[in-house]
C-alpha cells in the first residue's frame, strides 16, 4: 500500500469553491447523505460552516491524486482547485451532536471527492477527527445516519472502533436500491 | 380514570406566550431535553416553529386542569394564559427527521406544562401526532433522544408502539444523576 501525502487543516472561506464542488458531487449522487440533492451552494455552505461546527479540508498531493485515480487514457486528472501541488480532496465537519446537556457527544460528517476515493483521505480525516474530538474534550462520537449500503464507510468506522448501536429500518431511500436500513454508530472516547 | 376535555390544534403566533412559558419551564429543569437551559425566547420559538415543522398546542378545559393538579389548599390553579375556559397545557412539533432521501421518517417532540402532568395531555398529543404523521404519509416515527430517566415518557411511547432500537451510553448529563443513557425509539407507521 502506497502512502499518499495528505495535509489536513481548518477550512477558510477560500476553500468554499472546493468544498462546494465535493459537496455537490456527493449530494447529487444521493446514495449516502440524507440531504436534499437540490440544495443550493449557499445552503450547503451554511450547513457545513454552521456556528457550532468546526470545518476541515484534506489536501492531497497532486501526484498522489493522479496515482490514486488512474483514469484510463489520462496520465492524471486535472483538478482545477487548489494550489499548484496540493488539491483539496476531502472535507469534514465536527460538532456537538446535541446542545445543552447532550453537548459532550460529538458528531461528524465526511466527504471525499470521487477522484480521490481509495487515496486514504477518508481514513486520514477520520483519524484526525477522532483526535480533534478528544482534544476538545468530547466523551464520545456518534454518527446518526450511516446508510447500510455505504460499505466502505462502515468498514472504516468499524476499523476505527465504532460500533453499530442501532438500526433504523428502511430509513434511507436509495436511488437504485429503494428503502434501505440506516445504522447509528457510536465510539466512546473515554480512555 | 376521568377523561379530561382536551382540544388539539395547529399553533399560531398568538400561542407564542403560552408555548414559551411551557418550553422555558421544561428546558430550565434540564432533565429531559438536550437543549441549552439558557435558550432565549426568540431561539426557542425559532426552533419550535422551524420552516419544516408543524407545531401544535393542546388545550385543556380549565376545570380539568384544576382537577388534574389538585394543589393542596387551592381549589384549582390559576393559569394566566388561554381563553376563559381553555388553557394551553401542552405543545408538540412534527417534522421530517432528516431531509432529502431520509425525509419519509418523522420526528416529534412533546412538552407538557408541569401543572398538567397526569392530565392525559401527553398521551392525547402523542396519539394526535401519530395520526397526523400517518396522514402526511410518513413511513415511521423516530425519537432521537429519549433520556432513560424519563420513565413516564418511555412508558407512554412503549404503550403506543415505539421500540427502543438503540442505547447511547451516558449521552445525557442529568442535573442530579450525572451521565445517564439515552434511547433511540422507533415506530413503523406502515400498516
Interface residues (C-beta under 8 A of the other chain):
Chain A: X27 X30 X33 X34 X35 X36 X37 X39 X98 X99 X100 X101 X102 X103 X104 X105 X139 X140 X142 X144 X145 X165 X166 X167 X168 X169 X170 X171 X172 X173 X174 X175 X179 X182 X184 X186 X188
Chain B: X27 X30 X33 X34 X35 X36 X37 X39 X98 X99 X100 X101 X102 X103 X104 X105 X139 X140 X142 X144 X145 X165 X166 X167 X168 X169 X170 X171 X172 X173 X174 X175 X179 X182 X184 X186 X188
